[in-house]
Amino acid sequence: MASTDGHRRAAVLGSPIAHSLSPVLHRAAYAELGLDGWSYDRFEIDEQALPGFVAGLDGSWAGLSLTMPLKRAIIPLLDEISETASSVEAVNTVVLTEDGRRLGDNTDIPGMIAALRERGVEKTESAAVLGAGATASSALAALSRICTGPVTAYVRSRARGNEMRGWGDRLGVDVRIADWAEAGDIVSAPLVIATTPAGATDELAASLAAPSGVLFDVLYDPWPTSLAAAWSSKCCPVISGIDLLVHQALLQIQKFTGKSDISLSLLRESGWAALAARGS
């Protein structure tokens, strides 16, 4: 049952969560849309606290954004998940319907594709992925739709490599595993998606030769990363984590509010302004 007083709620959940820019983006969109009765907050929630939090949601709630470590933990608590979310077993968006159903989706994957398309990357003959975590699986899902050839995944362990190969098999992507020590070879790839945590590519950046393709670094705080700065210094295109963030947030806002007339440029400007205020 929806709220009867016109107040609608949404929030981002995760741990840690203090760094999240999602409140900035969603609130900016609500203001632009004139949704005065809408609010968007952040909650520090781990896997153990998640079931209790979800059980306590009332009819005023419109949706949830999920970040790590909740993207898989949320799945058993949902009534249904989309094909996109199911393909990588990761949900970052939950729509709460008026009849009380919880519908899971993944806007990271179409958000990645949209961010690439915005920068002119419609198709690629091959690609490289740095890392092998949950974001790397979303990257493979995105690449399954735009990459016509092999994807080389640079990983630090055999177990991680096996996971990436398994995701490739599931998604129909020809994944080839390479040791992290060979990551300097990314300079020959037409598209590189870096999904690693902050600092993980600093050593690689310091020894980077001349790249020839596009770098999509999913981080945004701090920005630029050492890898993004080194790549850009070679006059090669760089797509930032802010680009991913705003595209996936736009899709979330559309799903929560049912409205489509949302300014992507407003979201991007709000995100960069918030980072500047942090000194990032």
Beta strands, then each sheet from edge to edge (+ up, - down):
strand 1: 8-14
strand 2: 38-44
strand 3: 61-66
strand 4: 80-81
strand 5: 93-96
strand 6: 102-105
strand 7: 127-130
strand 8: 151-155
strand 9: 175-179
strand 10: 191-194
strand 11: 214-217
strand 12: 238-239
sheet 1: 2+ 1+ 3+ 5- 6+ 4+
sheet 2: 9+ 8+ 7+ 10+ 11+ 12+
end
